[in-house]
Every structure is written in structure tokens, then in C-alpha cells.
Amino acid sequence: MKISLDQTACIGCGLCVQISPENFALDEGKGTAKVVKAETEDESAREAESSCPVGCIRVE
């Protein structure tokens, strides 16, 4: 699966980091989340996608 995140839409709530810390981290400088592992087989990435309050995560 490939993970992408629209940082312009991200509000930095950190939910994705809590759900899937191996795939996401908070970018302290920007105040938004970032993808740390763009390709994964970890299903928690899909949970992070569906839990994002602004829908800025895509897992394909």
C-alpha cells in the first residue's frame, strides 16, 4: 500500500500518529503530520486514513 498525506489540509491533531506511529510522525516545525513510511503492508495505515478528521490521508 502507498500512503500519501496532504499537509496543506492537515490540522496536526496527531490521531494518525497515535494509530499508526510506524507510518506517521508529527512535523514539529510545520505543526502537521508527515508520512515516515510511504509504502507499507501495515493495516493501521488504513485505520489512520479512515480516522483522519479532515480526510487528508490516502492509502492505495
PyRosetta script that sets phi, psi and omega in degrees:
from pyrosetta import init, pose_from_sequence

init()
pose = pose_from_sequence("MKISLDQTACIGCGLCVQISPENFALDEGKGTAKVVKAETEDESAREAESSCPVGCIRVE")
pose.set_psi(1, 143.9)
pose.set_omega(1, 176.3)
pose.set_phi(2, -106.9)
pose.set_psi(2, 136.3)
pose.set_omega(2, -178.8)
pose.set_phi(3, -111.3)
pose.set_psi(3, 134.9)
pose.set_omega(3, 172.0)
pose.set_phi(4, -135.2)
pose.set_psi(4, 155.6)
pose.set_omega(4, -177.5)
pose.set_phi(5, -142.9)
pose.set_psi(5, 128.7)
pose.set_omega(5, 178.3)
pose.set_phi(6, -86.5)
pose.set_psi(6, 98.7)
pose.set_omega(6, -177.0)
pose.set_phi(7, -66.7)
pose.set_psi(7, -21.7)
pose.set_omega(7, 178.5)
pose.set_phi(8, -72.6)
pose.set_psi(8, -25.2)
pose.set_omega(8, 178.9)
pose.set_phi(9, -94.0)
pose.set_psi(9, -19.7)
pose.set_omega(9, -176.2)
pose.set_phi(10, -65.1)
pose.set_psi(10, 136.2)
pose.set_omega(10, 178.3)
pose.set_phi(11, -102.8)
pose.set_psi(11, 1.0)
pose.set_omega(11, 175.7)
pose.set_phi(12, 71.6)
pose.set_psi(12, 30.1)
pose.set_omega(12, -178.0)
pose.set_phi(13, -69.4)
pose.set_psi(13, -26.0)
pose.set_omega(13, 176.4)
pose.set_phi(14, 85.3)
pose.set_psi(14, 4.1)
pose.set_omega(14, -179.7)
pose.set_phi(15, -60.9)
pose.set_psi(15, -40.4)
pose.set_omega(15, 179.8)
pose.set_phi(16, -62.3)
pose.set_psi(16, -37.0)
pose.set_omega(16, 179.4)
pose.set_phi(17, -67.5)
pose.set_psi(17, -39.9)
pose.set_omega(17, 178.2)
pose.set_phi(18, -65.7)
pose.set_psi(18, -39.7)
pose.set_omega(18, -177.2)
pose.set_phi(19, -78.7)
pose.set_psi(19, -39.2)
pose.set_omega(19, -172.8)
pose.set_phi(20, -139.1)
pose.set_psi(20, 67.2)
pose.set_omega(20, -175.7)
pose.set_phi(21, -64.4)
pose.set_psi(21, -19.7)
pose.set_omega(21, 178.2)
pose.set_phi(22, -77.3)
pose.set_psi(22, -13.7)
pose.set_omega(22, -178.3)
pose.set_phi(23, -113.6)
pose.set_psi(23, -21.5)
pose.set_omega(23, -176.0)
pose.set_phi(24, -131.7)
pose.set_psi(24, 152.9)
pose.set_omega(24, 174.2)
pose.set_phi(25, -146.5)
pose.set_psi(25, 160.7)
pose.set_omega(25, 175.3)
pose.set_phi(26, -88.5)
pose.set_psi(26, 133.8)
pose.set_omega(26, 175.1)
pose.set_phi(27, -91.0)
pose.set_psi(27, 98.2)
pose.set_omega(27, -174.7)
pose.set_phi(28, -58.3)
pose.set_psi(28, -34.5)
pose.set_omega(28, -179.2)
pose.set_phi(29, -67.5)
pose.set_psi(29, -36.6)
pose.set_omega(29, -177.8)
pose.set_phi(30, -97.6)
pose.set_psi(30, -18.3)
pose.set_omega(30, -177.5)
pose.set_phi(31, 73.8)
pose.set_psi(31, 23.1)
pose.set_omega(31, 179.3)
pose.set_phi(32, -130.9)
pose.set_psi(32, 170.3)
pose.set_omega(32, 175.3)
pose.set_phi(33, -81.1)
pose.set_psi(33, 162.0)
pose.set_omega(33, 174.5)
pose.set_phi(34, -143.2)
pose.set_psi(34, 155.0)
pose.set_omega(34, 177.0)
pose.set_phi(35, -84.8)
pose.set_psi(35, 128.4)
pose.set_omega(35, 177.6)
pose.set_phi(36, -105.5)
pose.set_psi(36, -14.2)
pose.set_omega(36, 178.0)
pose.set_phi(37, -139.7)
pose.set_psi(37, 97.5)
pose.set_omega(37, -172.3)
pose.set_phi(38, -70.3)
pose.set_psi(38, -23.0)
pose.set_omega(38, 177.4)
pose.set_phi(39, -127.4)
pose.set_psi(39, 130.9)
pose.set_omega(39, -176.2)
pose.set_phi(40, -152.8)
pose.set_psi(40, 161.0)
pose.set_omega(40, 170.9)
pose.set_phi(41, -110.1)
pose.set_psi(41, 3.3)
pose.set_omega(41, -176.9)
pose.set_phi(42, -74.4)
pose.set_psi(42, 118.2)
pose.set_omega(42, -177.8)
pose.set_phi(43, -67.1)
pose.set_psi(43, -16.0)
pose.set_omega(43, 179.0)
pose.set_phi(44, -64.7)
pose.set_psi(44, -21.3)
pose.set_omega(44, 176.6)
pose.set_phi(45, -64.5)
pose.set_psi(45, -38.7)
pose.set_omega(45, 177.5)
pose.set_phi(46, -67.5)
pose.set_psi(46, -37.3)
pose.set_omega(46, 177.2)
pose.set_phi(47, -64.8)
pose.set_psi(47, -40.5)
pose.set_omega(47, 177.2)
pose.set_phi(48, -62.8)
pose.set_psi(48, -40.4)
pose.set_omega(48, 178.1)
pose.set_phi(49, -59.8)
pose.set_psi(49, -47.5)
pose.set_omega(49, -176.8)
pose.set_phi(50, -74.6)
pose.set_psi(50, -19.0)
pose.set_omega(50, -178.9)
pose.set_phi(51, -92.8)
pose.set_psi(51, -12.3)
pose.set_omega(51, -177.3)
pose.set_phi(52, -63.2)
pose.set_psi(52, 122.8)
pose.set_omega(52, -176.3)
pose.set_phi(53, -67.7)
pose.set_psi(53, -20.6)
pose.set_omega(53, -179.9)
pose.set_phi(54, -112.6)
pose.set_psi(54, 2.0)
pose.set_omega(54, 175.4)
pose.set_phi(55, 64.4)
pose.set_psi(55, 36.5)
pose.set_omega(55, -176.8)
pose.set_phi(56, -94.7)
pose.set_psi(56, 1.8)
pose.set_omega(56, 179.7)
pose.set_phi(57, -103.3)
pose.set_psi(57, 136.6)
pose.set_omega(57, 175.4)
pose.set_phi(58, -126.3)
pose.set_psi(58, 131.0)
pose.set_omega(58, 175.7)
pose.set_phi(59, -124.0)
pose.set_psi(59, 119.8)
pose.set_omega(59, -177.5)
pose.set_phi(60, -126.1)
pose.dump_pdb("model.pdb")
